[in-house]
Amino acid sequence: MFLPTIGLEVHIQLKTNTKLFCGCKNSLGMEEKPNFNVCPICFGHPGTLPVLNNSAVDLLIKLALALNCDVPNFTKFDRKNYFYPDLPKGYQISQYDQPLAINGHISLTINNQTTKIRITRLHLEEDAGKLLHESHTDYALIDLNRAGTPLIELVTEPDFHSAIEVKTFCQELQLMVRYLHVGYANMEKGQMRCEANISIAKPGDKLGTKVEVKNLNSFKAVERAIEYEIKRQSEALESDETVILETRGWDDTKGTTYHQRKKEEAHDYRYFPEPDLPPLTDLKEKVERIKTEMCELPIQRRERFVSEYELDYKTAYILTSDKKLSGYTENVISELKAWLLTSGLEEGTTEEMWNKHKKKITKSVANWLTVELFKFFNESGATLESLKITAEDFAEFIILIYKGNVNSTSAKKLFEIMLKTGRDPHHILEENDLTQIDDSAEIDKHIAEVINMNATAIQDYKNGKVNAIHFLVGKVVGLTKGRANPDIVREKIISKINHEHVAS
């Protein structure tokens, strides 16, 4: 039995207008003509000087504060020397021994257990270009649009012990980056890239040989690659083979890792201070300013949805997985609370009324958002940005359901029309005759008609076939074009059958 120990290095492209050390547009991996957003600095021409983009510094500090990091009052840049075809200068401007942020942590909840992951450091560096390999040629083309894009490199302590922990961390980090508007963090577009350092050993033994796995460009790839590497190393040790220190790539098609090169150590890069960039000092004022600009983080909002709106954790997680969705949800609930407190439904203080009805109301909102709205998005390809229903009209829709003005069948029809047209629910109800029938005499008339025409189903119910009642209810609801309340219809049918049965 072997225990995996895993540490992460994550690169995140920052959402700045320009690159880290020049005025070229930061294209963030968007498809553009190769070598279009470039200048002499991007090409590493002799005599060019870098100028630091202060917006990138601000964005890193914002993420660092969210991750509970310390921001030292002094930081500097360094040259990381290595040769690669898409690195024109022959070195990368990065940070070595005095990064912008250190000693952070984040708590993850997985299967109702909380795990603390320590963050070793966050530092700024420039991205390299991109090599384009053509399958039918023996050469590669270089696109330097990405060269100089500002990156955060985040390094964790080896606090992970499973693939699911790593996957959850990456998902939480992506969500945090998007909430803070630090970056887009789309892994498929290379805007967030993950590298896992994996070793295994028997419990109580010292750490095993570390293997780095690169090319992880999706959450699924992160999980699969780590699980494969744990299995590969375990089988090697069980067969008395040696696990070597190396860097491996991930082949998503084959589902396997493969050898790339010997793993480099820090001394291999021959770091030395960047002479063309002055150190950053006196950062306290900047840090205090950025603290005032921080928004509520996804973890905090999720916990608040559970405590304030009495939603279960899973539902709260879904509703806070997108900042715009969580904001929309809160706007809908706010409208509903305002309606409830002025509705005159019953006597009592405003807080007593809200606390009494809150759970049922918020659960209804959550169900329609996470089930019916998501279903519409999946089928139509629409997004929250293109949603035509305002928060006010969504709240009006929930009110109609809560007051019993529409039944479940009519509510779905009403919702479909709202999604397509964006019109308010009251006008749609009037124009499409979807209001629930409250006239007991009309319902009784339809029930009598159905009972008279379905003697077999009646007898089946009397003989103990309970499901026969569903057939009869469906017939009545159909005659009313979905406007009768199925629960009321069911009660009336059962009462009528039982009454006639006793009378006979």
Phi, psi and omega in degrees: 000125182244145178257120177284143172232126190227133171239158184237149164237123182237130176254132182232121175287136183270147183270070175256162178287324183235170182290178190288324186233013177210181183264011179291149179299136175272104186276349174052039174079005178291150182290117177217169178302132181304142177056040181263313179268070184221161179207178179304329178291318177299324181279353179070033181293144178301142177088353178277148182236135178283147173233123187291135174275108184292337178297325178294322178297315180299317182294320177297316180298322179299314179292323179299317179295322178296331180264016175061034180273157169272140176247104181299159182277359180217132176212155181219167178253154182225160174262125177257107190269120170197153181263130171206143187303329182266018177240084192302323184289339186086002175207161178244132175281118185218200175227138185248279190264352179224074183286172182288331183215143182217165168055057177253184176195160175215143179256129179250141174252116180229122182052045177066013176244136182261129180239132179265123178251123181274139177258118182289313186194158166231132176221161179268144172200165178267147177280158174270179176281200183224133175268133179249114183262120176268128187296331185265010181235169177252025179223170177236149177257151183244128175245119184258016176302323182280340183299127180093356176299133181291132180237144162261130167255123180250130181239129178259165167285161180283068186258000180266146179228011177202160179293324182293327176295316180296314179301315180297319178299313182297321178294318179294321179295315179301316180298318180296317180300319181287320177302319184276355184059034177282323180193176177274327175057035176278111186294323182295336179261007178078010181281346172217123185232136187241137174232130183250133174257114190240132171220156177228152178200163175288144179308130180095338178280164175291163183301145179280185180290133184275132176240128179265134178244124182252184176064039179260101189246024172198160178297322179295320179295320177303310183294312183294318183295317180293316178299320179295316184292323176299316180295316181297313181293322179298315180295324178296313181292324178294335179263014180061029174269163181262131173273121185265154176286114185202168171253130182238149175263171179242124176261105186291329180290314180279339182073032182224157170266160180215152182293134175248307183193171173293139182291128178281153171251167184303322183291342179293338185269352177050058179297142164208157186302139177288114186285344186263359179235124179288154176298158174263126181231169178052057183272356185301316181297319178297317180298316181295322178295316182293328177301323181288343182264357184290139176264173175294130183278157183302322179297316180295317181294321179299313180297324180290322178298325179289313185281318186277322184254000177059036175272152175287161187300317183298316179294317178299322179297316181296314184290337178258007181285352176220130185297320180292322179295317180294323177294319177298316179301314181295323179295319178297313181296322179298318177297319181292322178295317179297320178296314184300320185285349178241008187279337183068027180299323182198168179281157176136165178291161182299318181292322178297318179295314182296315181296328181288320186259348189305309187298318181292320181292311183293327177294321178296316178302311183298319181296315181291328178286310188278342180254292187288318180292316178297323177299317178297317178300315182296320184280328186259341185080006178288166179228173179298328180296329182262004181297130184271345183275122176286162178298325180294316180289326176297319178295319177300321178298314179296323179297318179300320178292315184296324181277354179080019179285337177226147175269181186296322180294311179295325180299319179294320177296316179300315181296319179300317180293320178299317180298322183280327187251333184077009181282159182286150189294329183294316179294322179295319179301313183295318185285332185250006176052053182256358183297139182294139180283124177253353182288107183298324181295319180294318179295316180300322180298316181291324179297314180300320180297316181293319180296319180294331184265357186225060182298325181297314180296323178298314181294322178301318180295318180295333180274006174103001178276089187299328183295343179299333181294327179297321179299315181293319177299315179301321179297315181294313180299323178296319179297332179266011181057038175081006186269346179275145179285117183302325180295317179293317179300316181300314180299318182292319180296312180299318180297317182293317180296314181296321181295316179293326180295318180292318182297325180284000000 
